[in-house]
Amino acid sequence: MKKYRSWAFIPPIEQKAVRPQWLGFKLPDTNEGEKEKSGSLLPYGNGRSYGDSCLNVKGTVVDSRSLNRFIHFDENTGVLKCEAGVTFADILAVIVPKNWFLPVTPGTKFVTVGGAIANDVHGKNHHQDGTFGRHVLGFELLRSNGDTLLCSPDENKDFYAATIGGLGLTGFITWAEIQLIKIESPYIKVETTAFHGLDEFYALSESANKNHRYSVAWIDCASSGKNFARGLFMAGDHADHTPQGKPNKAVQAEPKLSIPFNFPKLALNRYSIKAFNALYFNKNSAMSAGTSYQHYDSYFYPLDGLGDWNRIYGKQGFYQYQFVVPFSEKATMEKILNKIVESGLGSFLAVLKEFGDVDSPGLLSFPRPGICLALDFANRGETTLKLAAELDELVIKAGGAVYPAKDVRMSSQAFKAYFPKMEEFKAFIDPKFTSDFWKRVNKES
Ligand SMILES: Cc1cc2nc3c(=O)[nH]c(=O)nc-3n(C[C@H](O)[C@H](O)[C@H](O)COP(=O)(O)OP(=O)(O)OC[C@H]3O[C@@H](n4cnc5c(N)ncnc54)[C@H](O)[C@@H]3O)c2cc1C
C-alpha cells in the first residue's frame, strides 16, 4: 500500500495503486460487482486536487505519473501531443524557450494534463480564453473493457464533453493534444492597483477584462469596517519583449523554500491571520502599485515557490472553499464575505476573479459567468464544516456552484443543484470507475 493524498490532507489515506509504464496498457481486471468495495478504479494525476475527487480509498488508483513522455510538438503551429501524466511544469520547460505558452493554467504548474482535463481547469484568463478544455484538440480515452475512444470536438463528441470536467469517471485519458499560444517573452507586464471594497473591485475588473488577457485579485477576508474587502488587483499580459537586465530563463523547476514540518495548531488563529493580511496589503500596495514586469513563474505560480506550503495548516489539514455566483448576485457575494469575516475563519490568501461568458465544453465544468472566490479555512472540525454548509445554502440560492476539485464535504443535494447536467453525465461513467467524491455526491437523497 502506498500513501496517496489530496492537497489539503483531508482525508489522509493509504491505498492500492497501479502505475502503467507505457501506452497500450490494459486497466487492471477487477470484479465489476465489487465496485463499491475493492474492485473500482480511478485515475490519479498529481494529487493537486484539494479534496477526495482524486481518491478512491476502497479501490485502486491508476497513477498516471509514469506516462510522462512528449509524443509530438510542432514548433510552427504550437500543437503539442503528450502522455496524460506530463505536468504543466514539464511542458513549460520545453515550450517557453521556443516562445510558446499554455493556453490556460491554474495557480500551480504541478498538475498533469489528464488532471487538468478531468477538472476542466481555469486560470486568470477565463474572461478571454475560457477553460483549459477549450484548447484540447483531442485525447484518447481508455475504458475498463479495453476499448480506446478517440475524442475530439468532431469525434465521439459526447465522450469528449463528458470527460472534460468529468472528474476522472469516464475512463483513463492516455494522451492528449493541446493548442498552445504564442508568446514573445517569459515575462508578464502586470498592473497592480489597491482597492477598497467590492464596488471598486467590480469597476477594476470590468475595465481589465476588456483590455487585458489576465486578471485576478487578492482580497482580505479577515478585516472589517473601513478595511472590509480591501485587496490588490492584478491585470496582466504577456510582455512583447524581455525587459533589459532580466534573465530570459524559462522556468524555475524546484521550490526555493520548503515548509519542513507541519505547523502547530496554535500558530494559525484569527489574530495571526488578520495581522498577516494587514501586513501583506500594506507592504504590497505600497511596493508594487503601478506597472511591473514579473516572470511568469512568480505571476502564475506564487505558491509553487514555497514547497509543501499546505503544511502551514498543520497535520489536521484544511478546507478550500471555491464558489461562483452569477453577476446579478453581488449582494450574495457581499453577504458571504461578511459571514466569513465574522466567523474569523478566513484565510491568508483569498482569490477573487470574474469568470467571463465563454462557454465551458464539459457537461460538469465548474466555470460559468459570474464572480468567483477561493479561500482556505484551517480545519477546526465542526465549526468549519458548519460555516461551509451555511455558505453552500447561499450559493445554491444564488444559482451558483462550488468547485469539486477543491471539495471534500459537499452534499449530494448541493452537487445536484450546482451541476444540473449530472443525470446526462451518468450515461458516460465507466462501469468500473468511481471516486470517494462521487460516492458521496451520487447518494440518493
Ligand atoms: C496551489 C493550487 C492552485 C490551484 N489553482 C487552481 C486554479 O487556479 N484553477 C483551477 O481550475 N484549479 C486550480 N487548482 C486545482 C488543480 O488545478 C486541479 O485540482 C487539477 O485537476 C489537479 O491536477 P492533478 O494532475 O494533480 O490531478 P489529481 O488531483 O490527481 O486528479 C484530479 C482529477 O483528475 C482525474 N484524472 C487524473 N488523471 C487522469 C487521467 N489520466 N485520465 C482521466 N482522469 C484523470 C482524477 O481522477 C481526478 O478526478 C489548484 C490547486 C493547487 C494545489
The ligand as an SDF file (V2000), in Angstrom:
LIG
                    3D

 53 58  0  0  0  0  0  0  0  0999 V2000
   -1.8520   25.7880   -5.3270 C   0  0  0  0  0  0  0  0  0  0  0  0
   -3.0060   25.3190   -6.1950 C   0  0  0  0  0  0  0  0  0  0  0  0
   -3.6110   26.2320   -7.0270 C   0  0  0  0  0  0  0  0  0  0  0  0
   -4.6810   25.8230   -7.8420 C   0  0  0  0  0  0  0  0  0  0  0  0
   -5.2440   26.7660   -8.6770 N   0  0  0  0  0  0  0  0  0  0  0  0
   -6.2500   26.3980   -9.4850 C   0  0  0  0  0  0  0  0  0  0  0  0
   -6.8090   27.3250  -10.4160 C   0  0  0  0  0  0  0  0  0  0  0  0
   -6.4130   28.4880  -10.4650 O   0  0  0  0  0  0  0  0  0  0  0  0
   -7.7850   26.8750  -11.2550 N   0  0  0  0  0  0  0  0  0  0  0  0
   -8.2120   25.5760  -11.2380 C   0  0  0  0  0  0  0  0  0  0  0  0
   -9.1000   25.2360  -12.0400 O   0  0  0  0  0  0  0  0  0  0  0  0
   -7.7140   24.6740  -10.3640 N   0  0  0  0  0  0  0  0  0  0  0  0
   -6.7390   25.0630   -9.5020 C   0  0  0  0  0  0  0  0  0  0  0  0
   -6.1800   24.1340   -8.6500 N   0  0  0  0  0  0  0  0  0  0  0  0
   -6.7070   22.7500   -8.6610 C   0  0  0  0  0  0  0  0  0  0  0  0
   -5.9660   21.8750   -9.6730 C   0  0  0  0  0  0  0  0  0  0  0  0
   -5.6770   22.5980  -10.8410 O   0  0  0  0  0  0  0  0  0  0  0  0
   -6.8770   20.7060  -10.0740 C   0  0  0  0  0  0  0  0  0  0  0  0
   -7.3120   20.0320   -8.9460 O   0  0  0  0  0  0  0  0  0  0  0  0
   -6.1770   19.7430  -11.0420 C   0  0  0  0  0  0  0  0  0  0  0  0
   -7.1570   18.9380  -11.6330 O   0  0  0  0  0  0  0  0  0  0  0  0
   -5.1490   18.8520  -10.3390 C   0  0  0  0  0  0  0  0  0  0  0  0
   -4.4960   18.0660  -11.3030 O   0  0  0  0  0  0  0  0  0  0  0  0
   -3.6820   16.7440  -10.9060 P   0  0  0  0  0  0  0  0  0  0  0  0
   -2.8850   16.3550  -12.1130 O   0  0  0  0  0  0  0  0  0  0  0  0
   -2.9400   16.9390   -9.6480 O   0  0  0  0  0  0  0  0  0  0  0  0
   -4.8630   15.6980  -10.7610 O   0  0  0  0  0  0  0  0  0  0  0  0
   -5.4500   14.9610   -9.4670 P   0  0  0  0  0  0  0  0  0  0  0  0
   -5.7280   15.9870   -8.4420 O   0  0  0  0  0  0  0  0  0  0  0  0
   -4.6100   13.8020   -9.1050 O   0  0  0  0  0  0  0  0  0  0  0  0
   -6.8230   14.4290  -10.0820 O   0  0  0  0  0  0  0  0  0  0  0  0
   -7.8210   15.3440  -10.4670 C   0  0  0  0  0  0  0  0  0  0  0  0
   -8.9220   14.6230  -11.2260 C   0  0  0  0  0  0  0  0  0  0  0  0
   -8.4140   14.2280  -12.4880 O   0  0  0  0  0  0  0  0  0  0  0  0
   -8.6470   12.8540  -12.7060 C   0  0  0  0  0  0  0  0  0  0  0  0
   -7.5540   12.3890  -13.5590 N   0  0  0  0  0  0  0  0  0  0  0  0
   -6.2330   12.4910  -13.3230 C   0  0  0  0  0  0  0  0  0  0  0  0
   -5.5370   11.9310  -14.3340 N   0  0  0  0  0  0  0  0  0  0  0  0
   -6.4350   11.4650  -15.2240 C   0  0  0  0  0  0  0  0  0  0  0  0
   -6.3350   10.7440  -16.4610 C   0  0  0  0  0  0  0  0  0  0  0  0
   -5.1530   10.4000  -16.9910 N   0  0  0  0  0  0  0  0  0  0  0  0
   -7.4840   10.3940  -17.0880 N   0  0  0  0  0  0  0  0  0  0  0  0
   -8.7140   10.7330  -16.5800 C   0  0  0  0  0  0  0  0  0  0  0  0
   -8.8600   11.4120  -15.4130 N   0  0  0  0  0  0  0  0  0  0  0  0
   -7.7290   11.7750  -14.7500 C   0  0  0  0  0  0  0  0  0  0  0  0
   -8.6830   12.2470  -11.3090 C   0  0  0  0  0  0  0  0  0  0  0  0
   -9.4190   11.0330  -11.2750 O   0  0  0  0  0  0  0  0  0  0  0  0
   -9.3860   13.3420  -10.5280 C   0  0  0  0  0  0  0  0  0  0  0  0
  -10.7780   13.2450  -10.6770 O   0  0  0  0  0  0  0  0  0  0  0  0
   -5.1240   24.4920   -7.8240 C   0  0  0  0  0  0  0  0  0  0  0  0
   -4.5020   23.5490   -6.9750 C   0  0  0  0  0  0  0  0  0  0  0  0
   -3.4400   23.9630   -6.1600 C   0  0  0  0  0  0  0  0  0  0  0  0
   -2.7830   22.9570   -5.2570 C   0  0  0  0  0  0  0  0  0  0  0  0
  1  2  1  0
  2  3  1  0
  2 52  2  0
  3  4  2  0
  4  5  1  0
  4 50  1  0
  5  6  2  0
  6  7  1  0
  6 13  1  0
  7  8  2  0
  7  9  1  0
  9 10  1  0
 10 11  2  0
 10 12  1  0
 12 13  2  0
 13 14  1  0
 14 15  1  0
 14 50  1  0
 15 16  1  0
 16 17  1  0
 16 18  1  0
 18 19  1  0
 18 20  1  0
 20 21  1  0
 20 22  1  0
 22 23  1  0
 23 24  1  0
 24 25  2  0
 24 26  1  0
 24 27  1  0
 27 28  1  0
 28 29  2  0
 28 30  1  0
 28 31  1  0
 31 32  1  0
 32 33  1  0
 33 34  1  0
 33 48  1  0
 34 35  1  0
 35 36  1  0
 35 46  1  0
 36 37  1  0
 36 45  1  0
 37 38  2  0
 38 39  1  0
 39 40  1  0
 39 45  2  0
 40 41  1  0
 40 42  2  0
 42 43  1  0
 43 44  2  0
 44 45  1  0
 46 47  1  0
 46 48  1  0
 48 49  1  0
 50 51  2  0
 51 52  1  0
 52 53  1  0
M  END
$$$$
